[in-house]
Amino acid sequence: MRKLRIEMIMVLWLVLFLSIPTIAKSYYHPSISQTFHLLENGDVEVTDIRYFAFSGSFSWAQLNLFLKGVKDIQFLGVWDVKSGAPLRYEVEKQSNTRAIKWYYQAQDETLGFQIQYLLKSPVNRYQDVAEFYWKAIENEHASIRKLNVTLEIPTSSPNLFKLFVHTRAQPGQMNFSSDHRVVDFQIENIPANTFVETRLLTNPDIFPFVPQRNSQRYETILEEERVAATQELQGYKTVRETNRWLGMVLFFLFVAIGIIYIVLFFVYYLKYGREPKIDYERQYEQEPPRDIPPAFLGIIMNQKNINRTDMGRAFTATLLDLARRGYMTIEEEERRILFIKKEYLVFTFTDKFKKPEAQSDLLPFERDVYDLLQRISIDGRTVTTVEIEKWGKEIPNDKSNFLIFIENWGKTVKNWWETHFFSTYDPVAENKKGQYLIFSVTYFIGGIFLFIFSSLHFSFSGDRGFIGFGILFFPFIIVFGLIARKSLGRWSKEGLTEYRRWTAFRRFISDYSLMKEAPPILLQIWDRYLVYAVALGVAEKLLRNLKIYVRETGSELNTPGWYHVPHGTAFTLASLDTLSRLETISRNMENMANLTRALQSSTSVGGGFSSGGGGGGGGGSSSAG
């Protein structure tokens, strides 16, 4: 019996010893870049470049894709990205899957592989829309640091070109090409086994060789996306409807008729189109140009219009500034749902606001933010970033709460700035630009009526040349109008100076080679710089530079009283990484605006990120060993 026990112990030790290499092996994807080239016949050519960061010894990798939503998947090969050499691979076909397995040798290194394959007929064509619904990243996979996906359609689709991305990862960035043929998006830090799904909507006419189904699906798809966008907290939503009267004015900006119009353009350009000359040439500013609330930067950094991205950053910076001035404290907490850890920030109200002198210290728009947090708070003492984002995505009447607040709040901030300081744009130039556009609209409408009248009352046999000239003249008007729209209007001298000074300050806190020349007092007031960095969109760069500065100089970083380190630990350089999460609020708020705007049937181009979906074609798993 004793001998049996000894043998069992030896077997267990042997199993443990043999399993150590397997346990120690791991990998992740530093980056994945995919290009989906949609063909007129409804097939899709895919180039999938995947980088694997291996820890341990690996010799094979596999990509397994479901046949859901596609007739077939034809793998064309695998190549080593660095050398371009083809790799040995095998293709396995099952009734509902296609898999490709390729071979290589790797030991504690990073390798890149290019996989080429063809999706057969994944595009569905209806009477009012063409749809490509596909999981770019499969259901099961290792973690991904950065994902880049590009979708290209055969021809331009300006009347309908929308992309909806479904993922439980944080929202990324999305870009549409000016010719309405290409859209790409980037997402960072995608957790393992988190799919990324794309749903591309275009004009059905760009796929002439795909059989058309006798039904209309566009409004149904939009409704599905509205539902999908509200399934989880990460499906941040907002609405930004384009003002119709402004859209009409911008449309008519592309119009110009006759010599008078052209001459007037050059006259206005010479007088009001060129930026004013200012006496400011500094490359960087070591101090904030003005001691002002960070909300004003949302106005200063734009010539005229209220930009939702800049105002979202200004909103986040105002939260931080209220904490820095003693109205709140900030602490990081985390919540676990099954095996997923969600980190968020908790804002706790202090007693400072109860003091009369403290209340009068807040400007009206700062008081608006403070009152908003009080309304969102459930217990009246604290409010979390989770609660803020949940409130912001709700849509009571066609617009999200955040969009309604940010539009009104932006106007309040802008009016306060211009009343107490100055206008950032030249009001005289703006007035002349308005006169020019009115004149343009008059000529354009007159040209349309003249063309219609000519078409109805002149014979095509005798006056075909005149009508043809009218048709050719309208594209010329549009092109010339584009030039006018970009050329007229300018900064005021004060506004341009202020913009360049804050740009120089942003350059200073973003570039470590410049910031290392800062005086030692910076480490005592760094949180004041952080407030402005959040409003300027460079908070992560500032915090990174501060960490390098402290390490290289051996200096001591001042501990802010308004920030509470979680779990009672000491404030260290690692604590700066937590503060960088403040920028996540701005990104989520911006995504609410982009996503909800795309959900409106009145828009033709746009998109955003949500955590719903799952009904698209493809999916599957990937692995390596």
C-alpha positions in Angstrom: 0.0 0.0 0.0 2.9 2.3 0.9 4.5 1.5 -2.5 1.3 2.3 -4.3 1.1 5.7 -2.6 4.7 6.5 -3.6 4.0 5.5 -7.2 0.9 7.7 -7.3 2.9 10.6 -5.9 5.5 10.1 -8.6 2.9 10.0 -11.3 1.4 13.3 -10.1 4.8 15.0 -10.0 5.5 13.7 -13.5 2.2 15.0 -14.8 2.8 18.4 -13.1 6.3 18.5 -14.6 5.1 17.8 -18.1 2.3 20.3 -17.9 4.5 23.2 -16.8 5.5 24.2 -20.4 1.9 24.0 -21.4 0.8 26.2 -18.5 3.6 28.6 -19.1 2.7 29.0 -22.8 0.6 32.0 -23.8 0.1 34.5 -26.5 -1.9 37.6 -27.4 -2.3 39.7 -30.6 -0.4 43.0 -30.5 -2.4 44.0 -33.6 -4.8 42.7 -36.2 -5.4 44.5 -39.5 -8.2 43.4 -41.8 -9.3 44.6 -45.2 -12.7 43.5 -46.6 -13.0 44.3 -50.4 -16.6 43.9 -51.5 -17.1 42.9 -55.1 -20.0 43.7 -57.4 -21.1 40.0 -57.4 -21.5 40.0 -53.6 -18.3 38.1 -52.8 -15.8 39.6 -50.4 -12.0 39.3 -50.6 -10.4 39.4 -47.2 -6.8 40.1 -46.2 -6.3 39.3 -42.5 -2.9 40.3 -41.0 -2.5 38.9 -37.5 0.5 39.4 -35.2 1.0 36.9 -32.4 3.2 37.7 -29.4 4.3 34.3 -28.2 5.5 33.4 -24.7 6.8 29.9 -25.0 7.2 27.5 -27.9 4.6 27.4 -30.7 4.4 25.6 -34.0 0.9 26.1 -35.4 -2.1 28.4 -35.5 -5.7 27.9 -36.6 -8.6 30.1 -37.8 -12.0 28.4 -37.7 -15.0 30.3 -39.3 -18.6 29.4 -39.3 -20.5 29.3 -42.6 -23.3 31.4 -41.1 -24.5 34.0 -43.6 -22.2 32.9 -46.4 -22.3 30.1 -49.1 -18.7 29.2 -48.7 -15.3 30.3 -47.5 -12.3 29.7 -49.7 -8.9 30.0 -48.1 -6.2 31.1 -50.5 -3.1 30.8 -48.4 -1.0 32.0 -45.5 2.2 34.0 -45.7 4.9 35.2 -43.2 4.5 39.0 -43.0 8.2 39.8 -42.5 9.7 37.5 -45.2 6.7 37.2 -47.5 7.3 33.5 -47.7 4.2 31.2 -48.0 3.6 28.8 -45.1 2.4 25.3 -45.1 -1.3 25.0 -44.3 -4.2 22.7 -44.2 -7.9 23.4 -44.9 -10.6 21.4 -43.1 -14.2 21.5 -44.3 -17.1 20.6 -42.1 -20.8 21.0 -42.8 -21.0 24.3 -41.0 -17.4 25.5 -40.7 -14.2 26.1 -42.7 -10.9 26.0 -40.9 -7.3 26.7 -41.9 -4.3 25.5 -39.9 -0.8 26.7 -40.7 2.6 25.7 -39.4 5.7 27.6 -38.3 8.3 27.7 -35.5 8.3 30.4 -32.7 9.9 30.7 -29.4 9.3 33.8 -27.2 8.9 36.1 -30.2 6.4 38.1 -32.2 5.4 36.9 -35.7 2.9 38.2 -38.2 0.8 36.1 -40.6 -1.2 37.2 -43.6 -4.3 35.0 -44.3 -6.1 35.5 -47.6 -9.6 34.1 -48.1 -12.8 34.7 -50.1 -16.3 34.9 -48.7 -18.9 33.7 -51.2 -22.1 35.7 -51.4 -22.2 37.3 -47.9 -23.9 40.4 -49.2 -27.7 40.6 -49.1 -29.5 43.0 -51.5 -33.0 44.4 -50.8 -35.1 47.0 -52.6 -33.8 49.8 -50.4 -30.5 48.6 -49.0 -27.6 46.3 -49.4 -26.2 44.7 -46.2 -22.9 43.1 -45.3 -23.2 41.6 -41.8 -20.1 39.8 -40.6 -18.0 39.1 -37.6 -14.6 40.6 -38.3 -13.2 39.0 -35.1 -14.5 35.6 -34.2 -16.2 34.6 -30.9 -13.2 32.8 -29.4 -9.7 34.3 -29.6 -6.8 35.7 -27.5 -6.8 39.3 -26.3 -6.1 42.0 -29.0 -4.2 45.2 -28.2 -5.2 47.0 -31.4 -7.6 46.2 -34.2 -7.8 48.0 -37.6 -10.6 47.1 -40.0 -11.1 48.6 -43.5 -14.2 48.0 -45.7 -14.2 49.0 -49.3 -17.2 48.9 -51.6 -17.1 48.7 -55.5 -18.3 52.2 -56.2 -19.3 55.3 -54.4 -22.5 55.2 -52.3 -23.1 58.8 -51.1 -26.8 58.4 -50.6 -26.4 55.5 -48.1 -23.1 54.5 -46.5 -23.4 53.4 -42.8 -21.4 51.1 -40.6 -22.5 49.7 -37.3 -19.9 47.9 -35.1 -21.0 45.6 -32.4 -18.5 44.8 -29.6 -18.3 44.7 -25.8 -14.9 46.4 -26.0 -14.6 50.1 -25.4 -15.7 52.3 -28.5 -12.9 53.2 -30.9 -12.6 55.6 -33.8 -14.3 55.4 -37.2 -13.5 57.3 -40.4 -15.3 57.5 -43.7 -13.6 58.5 -47.0 -14.7 61.6 -48.8 -15.6 59.5 -51.9 -18.0 57.3 -49.8 -16.2 54.1 -50.8 -14.1 53.2 -47.8 -14.7 53.2 -44.1 -12.3 52.0 -41.5 -12.3 51.8 -37.7 -9.9 51.1 -34.9 -10.5 49.5 -31.5 -7.9 49.0 -28.7 -7.7 46.5 -25.9 -10.2 43.9 -27.0 -10.6 41.3 -24.3 -10.2 37.6 -25.1 -13.3 35.9 -26.5 -15.0 39.2 -27.4 -16.3 39.3 -30.9 -16.3 42.4 -33.2 -19.1 42.5 -35.7 -19.6 44.8 -38.6 -22.9 45.7 -40.3 -22.3 47.7 -43.5 -25.3 49.4 -45.2 -25.1 50.8 -48.8 -27.1 51.6 -51.8 -28.3 48.3 -53.3 -27.4 49.5 -56.9 -23.7 49.1 -56.2 -24.1 45.3 -56.3 -25.8 44.8 -59.6 -25.0 41.1 -59.9 -26.5 40.2 -56.5 -30.1 38.9 -56.7 -32.4 41.4 -55.2 -35.0 40.3 -52.7 -38.5 41.5 -53.1 -38.6 43.4 -49.7 -37.5 46.5 -48.0 -35.2 46.2 -45.0 -33.6 49.6 -44.3 -36.0 50.8 -41.6 -36.1 47.4 -39.9 -32.3 47.2 -39.8 -32.2 50.7 -38.2 -34.7 49.6 -35.6 -32.6 46.5 -34.9 -29.6 48.7 -34.3 -31.5 51.0 -32.0 -32.5 48.0 -29.9 -28.9 46.5 -30.0 -27.4 49.8 -29.0 -29.3 49.8 -25.7 -28.6 46.2 -24.6 -25.5 46.9 -22.5 -24.0 50.0 -20.8 -21.2 50.1 -23.4 -23.8 50.8 -26.1 -23.6 54.4 -25.5 -26.0 56.4 -27.5 -26.7 60.0 -28.4 -28.4 61.9 -31.1 -27.1 64.8 -33.1 -29.6 65.8 -35.8 -28.3 68.2 -38.4 -30.1 71.5 -38.4 -32.0 71.6 -41.6 -31.7 75.3 -42.3 -27.9 75.1 -41.8 -27.8 72.1 -44.1 -29.5 74.0 -46.8 -27.2 76.9 -46.4 -24.1 74.6 -46.6 -25.6 73.0 -49.7 -26.1 76.3 -51.4 -22.5 77.2 -50.6 -21.5 75.0 -53.5 -23.3 77.4 -55.8 -21.9 80.1 -57.9 -23.3 81.7 -61.1 -21.7 84.2 -63.5 -18.8 86.7 -63.5 -20.3 88.8 -60.7 -20.3 85.8 -58.3 -16.7 85.0 -59.1 -15.5 88.6 -58.8 -17.3 89.0 -55.5 -15.6 85.9 -54.2 -12.1 87.2 -54.9 -13.0 90.6 -53.4 -14.3 89.0 -50.2 -11.4 86.6 -50.1 -8.8 89.4 -50.3 -10.6 91.4 -47.6 -12.0 88.8 -45.2 -10.7 85.4 -46.2 -7.1 85.6 -45.2 -6.2 85.0 -41.6 -5.1 88.1 -39.7 -1.5 88.7 -39.0 -0.6 88.5 -35.3 2.5 89.0 -33.3 2.9 85.6 -31.9 5.6 83.1 -32.9 6.3 81.0 -29.8 6.5 77.3 -30.3 5.4 76.3 -26.8 4.1 77.8 -23.5 5.3 76.4 -20.2 2.3 77.9 -18.3 -1.4 77.9 -19.2 -2.0 81.1 -21.2 -4.9 82.0 -18.9 -6.2 80.9 -15.5 -9.7 80.1 -16.8 -12.2 77.3 -16.3 -11.3 74.4 -18.7 -14.8 74.5 -20.2 -13.7 77.6 -22.2 -11.2 75.5 -24.1 -14.2 73.9 -25.9 -14.9 77.3 -27.4 -11.3 78.7 -27.8 -10.1 75.7 -29.8 -12.9 76.2 -32.4 -13.3 79.2 -34.7 -17.1 79.3 -34.4 -19.2 76.1 -34.2 -19.8 74.2 -31.0 -18.0 70.9 -31.5 -19.4 67.9 -29.6 -16.0 66.3 -29.3 -14.3 69.4 -27.7 -17.3 70.1 -25.5 -17.3 66.4 -24.3 -13.7 66.9 -23.2 -14.6 70.2 -21.6 -17.4 68.5 -19.7 -14.9 65.8 -18.4 -12.3 68.5 -17.5 -15.0 70.4 -15.6 -15.6 67.3 -13.5 -11.9 67.1 -12.7 -11.7 70.8 -12.0 -14.6 70.7 -9.5 -12.7 67.9 -7.6 -9.4 69.9 -7.7 -11.2 72.9 -6.2 -12.6 70.9 -3.4 -16.3 70.3 -4.4 -15.7 66.6 -4.8 -13.2 63.8 -4.3 -12.4 61.0 -6.8 -11.8 57.4 -6.1 -11.4 54.3 -8.3 -13.5 51.3 -7.7 -14.2 48.1 -9.6 -17.1 45.7 -10.1 -16.9 42.1 -11.2 -19.6 40.5 -13.4 -18.7 36.8 -13.6 -15.1 36.9 -14.8 -15.2 40.4 -16.3 -13.7 43.3 -14.2 -15.2 46.7 -14.8 -13.3 49.7 -13.4 -15.0 53.0 -12.8 -14.6 56.3 -10.9 -16.6 57.5 -7.9 -17.2 61.2 -7.3 -18.1 62.0 -3.7 -19.6 65.4 -2.9 -17.9 67.4 -0.1 -19.4 69.9 2.2 -17.8 72.8 0.5 -20.8 73.6 -1.7 -22.9 74.3 1.4 -20.8 77.4 2.2 -22.3 80.5 0.6 -19.0 81.9 -0.6 -18.2 78.5 -2.3 -21.5 78.6 -4.2 -20.8 82.1 -5.6 -17.3 80.9 -6.6 -18.9 78.7 -9.3 -19.7 80.2 -12.7 -23.2 79.5 -14.1 -22.0 76.7 -16.4 -19.9 75.1 -13.7 -23.0 75.2 -11.4 -24.9 73.5 -14.2 -22.5 70.6 -14.2 -22.5 70.3 -10.4 -26.3 70.4 -10.3 -26.5 67.7 -13.1 -24.3 65.4 -11.0 -26.6 65.9 -8.0 -29.6 65.0 -10.1 -27.9 61.9 -11.5 -26.7 60.7 -8.1 -28.8 58.0 -6.6 -27.9 58.5 -2.9 -27.3 62.2 -3.0 -23.7 61.8 -1.8 -21.9 60.1 -4.7 -22.1 59.6 -8.4 -20.1 57.2 -10.6 -18.9 57.3 -14.2 -21.3 54.3 -14.7 -24.3 56.4 -13.6 -23.1 59.4 -15.7 -22.8 57.3 -18.9 -26.1 55.5 -18.2 -27.9 58.8 -17.9 -26.1 60.2 -21.0 -27.3 57.4 -23.3 -31.0 57.6 -22.5 -33.1 59.2 -25.3 -36.3 60.8 -23.9 -37.3 62.7 -27.1 -35.3 61.9 -30.3 -32.1 63.2 -28.6 -30.0 61.7 -25.9 -29.7 63.3 -22.5 -26.1 64.1 -23.0 -26.6 65.7 -26.4 -29.4 67.8 -25.1 -27.3 68.9 -22.2 -24.1 69.5 -24.2 -25.8 71.6 -26.8 -27.4 73.9 -24.3 -24.3 73.9 -22.1 -22.0 74.7 -25.0 -24.2 77.7 -25.9 -24.0 78.9 -22.3 -20.2 78.5 -22.2 -19.8 80.3 -25.5 -22.1 83.2 -24.6 -20.3 83.7 -21.3 -16.9 83.7 -23.0 -17.9 86.2 -25.7 -19.6 88.4 -23.1 -16.7 88.6 -20.8 -13.8 88.2 -23.2 -14.1 88.3 -27.0 -15.4 86.5 -30.1 -12.9 83.9 -31.4 -14.0 84.6 -35.0 -14.1 87.9 -36.9 -17.7 89.1 -36.7 -17.2 91.5 -39.7 -15.8 88.6 -41.9 -18.7 86.4 -40.7 -21.2 89.0 -41.7 -19.7 89.4 -45.2 -19.6 85.6 -45.6 -23.3 85.6 -44.7 -24.0 88.2 -47.4 -22.0 86.2 -49.9 -24.0 83.1 -49.2 -27.3 84.8 -49.5 -26.2 86.1 -52.8 -25.1 82.6 -53.8 -28.5 81.1 -52.8 -30.3 83.7 -54.9 -28.3 82.9 -58.0 -28.6 79.2 -57.5 -32.4 79.2 -57.1 -32.6 81.5 -60.1 -30.5 79.1 -62.1 -32.7 76.2 -61.2 -35.9 78.0 -62.2 -34.2 79.1 -65.4 -33.1 75.6 -66.3 -36.6 74.1 -65.5 -38.3 76.9 -67.5 -35.9 76.2 -70.4 -36.5 72.5 -70.4 -40.3 72.9 -70.4 -40.6 75.7 -73.0 -37.7 75.3 -75.4 -37.6 72.6 -78.0 -34.9 70.0 -77.7 -34.2 70.2 -81.4 -33.5 73.9 -81.5 -32.1 74.7 -78.0 -30.4 71.4 -77.0 -27.1 73.3 -76.8 -28.4 75.8 -74.3 -29.9 73.2 -72.1 -26.7 71.1 -72.2 -24.6 74.1 -71.3 -26.9 74.6 -68.3 -26.5 71.0 -67.2 -22.7 71.3 -67.4 -22.6 74.6 -65.6 -24.1 73.2 -62.4 -21.1 71.0 -61.5 -18.9 74.0 -62.0 -21.0 75.9 -59.5 -20.7 73.1 -57.0 -16.9 72.9 -57.3 -16.4 76.7 -57.0 -18.8 76.7 -54.0 -16.6 74.2 -52.3 -13.6 76.5 -52.7 -15.6 79.5 -51.3 -16.9 77.5 -48.3 -13.3 76.7 -47.3 -11.8 80.1 -48.0 -14.2 82.7 -46.5 -14.4 83.4 -42.8 -11.5 83.8 -40.4 -10.3 84.1 -36.8 -10.4 87.3 -35.0 -7.0 88.6 -34.0 -7.7 87.9 -30.4 -9.2 84.5 -31.2 -6.3 83.4 -33.3 -3.7 84.5 -30.7 -5.6 82.7 -28.0 -5.9 79.5 -30.1 -2.1 79.5 -31.0 -1.2 80.1 -27.3 -3.2 77.2 -26.1 -1.9 75.1 -29.0 1.6 75.9 -27.9 0.7 74.9 -24.4 -0.7 71.6 -25.6 2.5 71.0 -27.6 4.5 71.7 -24.4 2.7 69.2 -22.2 2.5 66.6 -25.0 6.3 66.6 -25.9 8.6 65.3 -23.2 11.6 66.8 -24.8 10.0 70.2 -24.1 8.3 69.4 -20.8 11.6 68.3 -19.2 12.7 71.9 -19.3 9.8 72.9 -17.0 10.6 74.4 -13.6 10.4 72.2 -10.5 7.1 73.9 -9.4 5.4 71.8 -12.1 5.4 68.8 -9.7 3.5 70.8 -7.1 0.8 72.1 -9.5 0.6 69.2 -12.0 -3.1 68.6 -11.3 -3.8 72.1 -12.6 -2.1 71.2 -15.8 -4.0 67.9 -15.9 -7.4 69.8 -15.9 -6.4 71.6 -19.1 -4.8 68.5 -20.6 -8.1 66.7 -20.4 -9.9 69.6 -22.1 -7.2 69.6 -24.9 -7.4 65.8 -25.3 -3.8 65.1 -24.3 -4.2 63.9 -20.7 -2.6 60.5 -21.3 0.5 62.2 -22.8 0.9 64.6 -19.9 0.6 61.7 -17.4 3.1 59.6 -19.3 5.5 62.5 -19.5 5.1 63.2 -15.7 6.1 59.6 -14.9 9.2 59.9 -17.1 10.1 63.3 -15.6 9.8 62.0 -12.0 11.8 58.9 -12.7 14.6 60.7 -14.5 15.0 63.6 -12.0 14.3 61.6 -8.9 11.8 64.3 -7.8 8.7 63.8 -5.6 5.3 64.2 -7.1 2.8 66.2 -5.1 -0.1 64.1 -3.8 -3.5 65.7 -4.7 -5.9 65.9 -1.8 -8.9 65.4 -4.0 -7.9 62.0 -5.3 -8.2 59.0 -3.1 -6.1 55.9 -3.9 -8.2 52.7 -3.9 -7.9 50.3 -1.0 -5.9 52.7 1.1 -2.7 52.2 -0.8 -0.1 55.0 -1.2 -0.2 57.4 -4.1 2.5 56.3 -6.6 3.4 56.9 -10.2 1.1 54.0 -11.0 -1.8 56.0 -9.7 -1.4 58.3 -12.7 -2.6 55.5 -14.9 -6.0 55.5 -13.1 -6.5 59.2 -13.8 -6.0 58.6 -17.5 -9.4 56.8 -17.4 -11.0 60.2 -17.3 -10.6 60.4 -21.0 -12.7 57.3 -21.4 -15.8 59.3 -20.4 -15.1 61.8 -23.2 -14.7 59.0 -25.8 -17.9 57.3 -24.6 -19.9 60.5 -24.8 -18.5 61.2 -28.3 -19.5 57.7 -29.4 -23.1 58.4 -28.1 -23.3 61.3 -30.5 -21.9 59.5 -33.5 -23.9 56.2 -33.0 -27.3 57.8 -32.4 -26.9 60.2 -35.3 -26.3 57.2 -37.6 -29.4 55.5 -36.3 -31.6 58.3 -37.8 -33.0 57.4 -41.2 -32.5 61.0 -42.3 -28.7 60.7 -42.3 -26.8 59.0 -45.2 -23.3 58.5 -43.8 -22.2 57.7 -40.2 -21.7 54.9 -37.7 -20.7 54.0 -34.1 -20.0 51.3 -31.6 -22.4 49.3 -29.5 -22.4 46.1 -27.5 -25.4 44.4 -29.0 -25.6 42.5 -32.2 -24.5 38.9 -32.7 -26.7 38.1 -35.6 -24.2 38.6 -38.4 -22.5 36.0 -40.5 -19.2 34.4 -39.7 -17.8 34.0 -36.2 -15.9 31.0 -35.0 -12.6 30.7 -33.1 -8.9 31.1 -33.4 -6.1 29.4 -31.5 -2.4 28.6 -31.5 -0.1 25.9 -30.0 
